[in-house]
Amino acid sequence: MASAICALSALVLIRIFSGNRTFSLWNYAAVIPLGLSPYFLGCMVFRYDSPYMALSVLASLVPFLFYRRKSLKAYGIVSFCGQLVMCMTYQASSGIYPMMVVILCFLMWIRGEESKRIFRFFWVSLFVYVEALLIFELLLALFVTETRENVDAAFPELKELFPTIFENYEKYFKTFWNDMKLFWKICIGMILLCFLGTSVWRARRNKFAALGLSLLTLVLSILLMFGVYPLMAKPLYVARTMYGIGVLIAILSVVVVQSCPNRFLSPFTLGKLAITALSWCFFVFSFTFGNALFVQQEYTDMRMQEIIDDLTDLEVMKTGGER
């Protein structure tokens, strides 16, 4: 179920940026990091919880199928419902919606759309996002406070807020840097550079302004990919809470693929090759990860069987039935 939901989320992500155009093999390669990044594999380990984790990703993406409409009423309603679903399934996806808003606002600007339309889209998204989080925290979360750990210390005091945020981001980025292999880092760097290059190349407005805004978009998206966790006093730094990194890579990869010209001999072709190479690495790593889990389970079963055999050989176990 989790795999099927991830596949559907990938198709939705492609549709958001491609519109009515036909999907290509480049598109499918670009969205692989969404579900097969090493971080989301940490969610798959939980089995029965993994469909809810995948559903939180889908709920964060579906509203943007409606953002192109002239009226943003349907978009606002679906966004509100989607963010509530996200909050009630897995809050590690809380950064996906704002990341999408920031990137789409930038893409709308470089396409030359009206500033009034862009600001209206941004403010509707911001209002819906904050409203959904507040309703969940103030109303819905009250029913599960008994099962939540450190509820009173979920957020630091105001005087400790900024030091806590800085410390949390530092730990997240250090974890990411230590987790990624050198070749993966090179591919991700090339994707980021191609995003900047294609943004400037496609911009219908001032090229220098497009470069500055593209850099700002990248910085904001990178800060948002961890969701609300950096704001917490004691966030989790485990893999299953950091899959926003894979989602951001998938979003940027799809944007690069859609922005690149179809000519093979193009400077941006390196971006497509980097996307394909990184997706292939994640694809192969998922099999390695699965094999490691299988061996680990075999070892656990062997130890359990040895314990059972040793217990059955004890004298007290043999005479227990007679007594």
C-alpha positions in Angstrom: 0.0 0.0 0.0 2.8 2.4 0.9 4.5 1.7 -2.4 1.3 2.3 -4.4 0.7 5.5 -2.6 4.2 6.7 -3.3 3.8 5.8 -7.0 0.6 7.8 -7.1 2.3 10.7 -5.3 5.1 10.6 -8.0 2.5 10.8 -10.8 0.8 13.7 -9.1 4.1 15.5 -8.7 4.8 15.1 -12.4 1.4 16.3 -13.4 1.7 19.4 -11.3 4.7 20.6 -13.2 4.1 19.1 -16.6 0.4 20.2 -17.0 -1.2 18.3 -19.8 2.0 17.3 -21.5 2.9 13.6 -22.0 5.1 12.1 -19.3 8.6 11.1 -20.4 11.2 8.6 -19.1 13.1 11.6 -17.8 10.1 12.4 -15.6 9.9 9.0 -14.1 13.6 9.0 -13.4 13.3 12.4 -11.7 10.6 11.4 -9.2 12.4 8.2 -8.0 14.0 10.0 -5.0 10.5 10.8 -3.7 9.9 7.2 -2.5 13.3 5.5 -2.9 15.5 8.0 -1.1 17.4 6.3 1.8 15.4 8.4 4.2 12.0 7.3 3.1 13.2 3.7 3.2 13.3 4.3 6.9 9.5 4.7 6.8 9.0 1.5 4.8 10.6 -0.4 7.7 7.6 0.3 9.9 5.3 -1.7 7.6 1.9 -1.1 9.1 2.7 2.6 9.7 4.3 3.2 6.3 1.0 3.7 4.4 0.1 6.5 6.7 3.6 8.1 6.2 3.1 7.8 2.4 -0.4 9.2 2.6 1.0 12.3 4.3 3.1 12.9 1.3 0.2 12.4 -1.1 -2.1 14.7 0.9 0.6 17.5 0.8 0.8 17.3 -3.1 -2.8 16.8 -4.2 -3.9 20.4 -3.5 -1.5 21.7 -6.2 -3.5 20.0 -8.9 -6.0 22.8 -8.5 -3.6 25.8 -8.2 -3.8 26.7 -12.0 -7.5 27.4 -11.8 -8.6 31.1 -11.9 -10.5 30.7 -8.7 -8.4 29.5 -5.7 -11.5 28.5 -3.7 -11.1 24.8 -4.6 -7.4 25.0 -4.1 -7.9 26.5 -0.6 -10.4 23.9 0.5 -8.4 20.9 -0.8 -5.2 22.4 0.8 -6.9 22.8 4.2 -8.2 19.2 4.1 -4.8 17.9 2.8 -2.9 19.6 5.6 -5.2 18.2 8.2 -4.7 14.7 6.8 -0.9 15.3 6.8 -1.1 16.4 10.5 -3.1 13.3 11.4 -0.9 10.8 9.6 2.8 11.9 9.8 4.0 15.4 10.6 7.4 14.9 9.0 5.7 15.9 5.8 4.9 19.3 7.1 7.6 20.9 5.0 6.4 19.6 1.6 3.4 22.0 1.2 5.4 25.2 1.9 8.3 24.0 -0.3 5.8 23.5 -3.2 4.3 26.9 -2.6 7.7 28.7 -2.6 8.9 26.9 -5.8 5.6 27.4 -7.6 5.5 31.1 -6.8 9.0 31.4 -8.3 8.0 29.4 -11.4 4.9 31.6 -11.8 7.2 34.7 -11.6 9.7 33.5 -14.3 6.7 32.6 -16.6 5.7 36.2 -16.4 2.4 35.7 -14.6 0.7 38.7 -12.9 2.2 39.7 -9.5 -1.4 40.0 -8.1 -2.1 36.3 -9.0 1.2 35.2 -7.4 0.7 37.1 -4.2 -2.9 35.9 -3.9 -1.7 32.3 -4.3 1.0 32.8 -1.7 -1.3 34.4 0.9 -4.1 31.8 0.5 -1.5 29.0 0.9 0.0 30.6 3.9 -3.3 31.2 5.6 -4.6 27.7 4.9 -1.3 26.1 6.1 -1.1 28.0 9.4 -4.9 27.5 10.0 -4.6 23.8 9.6 -1.6 23.5 11.9 -3.2 25.6 14.6 -6.5 23.6 14.4 -4.6 20.4 14.7 -2.4 21.6 17.6 -5.1 23.3 19.6 -8.1 21.0 19.0 -7.3 17.6 17.4 -4.0 17.0 19.3 -5.8 17.3 22.6 -7.2 13.8 22.1 -3.8 12.2 21.9 -1.8 14.1 24.5 -1.7 11.1 26.8 0.4 9.2 24.2 2.6 12.1 23.2 6.1 12.4 24.8 7.3 15.7 26.1 4.1 17.5 25.1 4.9 20.5 27.4 8.4 20.8 26.0 7.4 20.4 22.4 8.5 24.0 21.6 11.2 25.9 23.4 10.7 29.2 25.2 10.9 32.3 23.2 14.3 33.4 24.4 15.7 30.0 23.4 13.9 29.7 20.1 16.6 31.0 17.7 19.5 29.1 19.4 17.4 25.9 19.3 16.5 26.4 15.7 20.2 27.0 14.7 21.3 23.9 16.7 18.6 21.7 15.1 19.5 22.8 11.6 23.2 22.2 12.3 22.5 18.6 13.4 20.2 18.0 10.5 22.7 19.2 7.9 25.5 17.3 9.6 23.5 14.1 9.5 22.7 14.7 5.9 26.3 15.4 5.0 27.5 12.3 6.8 24.8 10.0 5.3 25.3 10.9 1.7 28.1 9.4 -0.4 30.5 11.6 -2.3 29.0 10.7 -5.7 25.5 11.4 -4.4 26.5 14.8 -3.2 28.0 15.6 -6.6 24.8 14.6 -8.4 22.7 16.7 -6.0 25.0 19.7 -6.5 24.6 19.4 -10.3 20.8 19.3 -9.9 20.9 22.4 -7.8 23.1 24.2 -10.4 20.9 23.1 -13.2 17.9 24.4 -11.4 19.6 27.8 -11.1 20.6 27.7 -14.8 17.3 26.7 -16.2 15.5 29.3 -14.1 17.6 32.1 -15.5 17.4 30.7 -19.0 13.6 30.5 -18.9 13.0 33.8 -17.1 10.9 36.2 -19.1 11.9 39.0 -16.8 15.2 40.4 -15.5 17.8 37.7 -15.7 19.8 39.0 -12.7 16.6 39.2 -10.6 15.8 35.6 -11.7 19.2 34.4 -10.5 18.7 36.1 -7.1 15.2 34.8 -6.7 16.2 31.3 -7.7 18.9 31.3 -5.0 16.4 32.6 -2.5 14.0 29.9 -3.5 16.6 27.2 -3.0 17.6 28.5 0.4 14.0 28.7 1.6 13.2 25.2 0.2 16.2 23.7 1.9 15.2 25.3 5.2 11.6 24.1 4.8 12.3 20.5 3.9 12.5 19.4 7.5 9.0 20.9 8.2 8.3 22.2 11.7 10.8 19.8 13.4 13.6 22.4 13.7 11.3 24.5 15.8 10.9 21.8 18.4 13.0 21.6 21.6 13.7 17.8 21.1 13.2 16.9 17.4 14.0 13.5 16.0 17.1 13.1 13.8 16.3 9.6 12.5 16.0 8.7 8.9 12.2 8.4 8.9 11.8 12.1 9.8 14.2 13.4 7.1 12.6 12.2 3.9 11.8 15.8 3.0 15.3 15.8 1.5 14.3 13.2 -1.0 11.0 15.0 -1.8 12.9 18.3 -2.5 15.3 16.5 -4.7 12.4 15.0 -6.7 10.7 18.4 -7.0 13.8 20.1 -8.3 14.6 17.2 -10.6 11.1 17.4 -12.2 11.5 21.1 -12.6 14.9 20.7 -14.3 13.5 18.0 -16.6 10.5 20.1 -17.6 12.7 23.2 -18.1 15.5 21.5 -20.2 15.3 21.8 -24.0 14.8 18.5 -25.8 18.1 18.8 -27.6 20.6 16.3 -26.4 23.6 18.5 -27.0 22.7 21.1 -24.4 24.5 22.3 -21.2 21.5 21.3 -19.2 21.8 17.7 -20.4 24.3 17.2 -17.6 21.4 17.9 -15.2 19.4 15.1 -16.7 22.3 12.7 -16.5 22.9 13.6 -12.9 19.2 13.0 -12.1 19.3 9.6 -13.8 22.5 8.6 -12.1 21.2 9.7 -8.6 17.9 7.9 -9.2 19.8 4.7 -10.3 21.9 4.9 -7.1 18.8 5.2 -4.9 17.2 2.3 -6.9 20.1 0.0 -6.3 20.5 1.1 -2.7 16.9 0.2 -2.0 17.7 -3.4 -2.9 20.9 -3.4 -0.8 18.8 -2.0 2.1 16.2 -4.7 1.6 18.8 -7.4 1.5 20.4 -6.1 4.7 17.0 -6.2 6.5 16.4 -9.7 5.3 19.8 -10.9 6.7 19.1 -9.0 9.9 15.8 -10.8 10.3 17.4 -14.1 9.6 20.0 -13.5 12.3 17.2 -12.4 14.7 15.2 -15.6 14.0 18.3 -17.8 14.4 18.9 -16.3 17.9 15.3 -16.7 18.9 15.4 -20.3 17.8 18.5 -21.0 19.7 17.0 -19.5 22.9 13.9 -21.7 22.4 16.0 -24.8 21.9 18.1 -24.0 25.0 15.0 -23.5 27.1 13.5 -26.8 26.0 16.7 -28.5 27.1 16.4 -27.2 30.6 15.4 -29.8 33.3 12.8 -27.5 34.8 11.1 -27.3 31.4 11.0 -31.1 31.1 9.6 -31.7 34.6 7.3 -28.7 34.7 4.5 -30.7 33.1 4.6 -33.5 35.7 4.4 -31.0 38.6 
